[in-house]
Amino acid sequence: RLSKPRIDAPAVIAPADGQVFPPTSSPAILSWESLGTSNQYQIRLYADPAGEIDLVTLDHSGSTTYNFKTDLGIDDETWFYAPFTLYWAVAGFDSNNRPGPFSTPREMIKPGYHRVAGYGDSITAGECLDNGYLNLLDAMLVPVWGEKTSTVNIAVPGMKSDWGAEHMQNRLKGSCPQFVLIMFGTNDSVDPGNCVPPFECDVAAHLAEMGTIARNRGSIPIIGTIIPVNPEGSLAGAQDDVDANNEDIIQMAEQMNFDLVDLNALFWSHGNLPELFCDWGHPNEEGYGIMATGFFNGIMDAVN
């Protein structure tokens, strides 16, 4: 008959329960006292303080320390930006290689910088204002989040929504944003004759794909409707296509439970659309201010 392992849970040394690791801190070193048995251990990460929601179980041997950042393969940029709160515990094995009980879970807190990425075409990239709306948005976020705020522009001018969906995974790599602000569809609307199968210019379908990619990478997608074209510009006739795409986008966002900012409605509510543009469809500083305010409110709604 097999007997129960006669070992206790390892006595945890560090870090202290509830310790906070700032983004600029040294990697978190987990340590515990040796059991003097097989020197084989398991580390378990939990999503809750009761230790009921397992995230991952890690085998560890040869020492009573574990470099949380290095041994888990967390790169420097992710460690700097990504926030998390989790709980960890450790168990040892007896001389017969039987696992013992886990220690009481300890809380680890790693606040991150609030990183916001803007993804889209030349409207997001900034055709008539350097960095588009993102510098204006950054100025709105700093009073709320302090200096732990970073915005990054990952937009590419001239692109349609099918390109955005195809390349989003690569565009997000390395930036690790908490929020991804997505606005595509202007080029689809003004040039619908050159869309690539299978979805043609189905902007809503491509945005659904982008939002899903962002969500699966741990970011919060916020979808923006397509802003109007300048009614006094050379491509004013594309407004019907903009409106049709926006109807589909709003319906898709509701079905997919994505946060939505109706930029189109915000522009129309201004009362004098031509005042918001520098050309046929790119906003001037006042127009970008409307976009920044809309996305700021969208972020605050998502946070709340």
Disulfide bonds with the S-S distance in Angstrom:
Cys128-Cys278 1.70
Cys195-Cys201 1.38
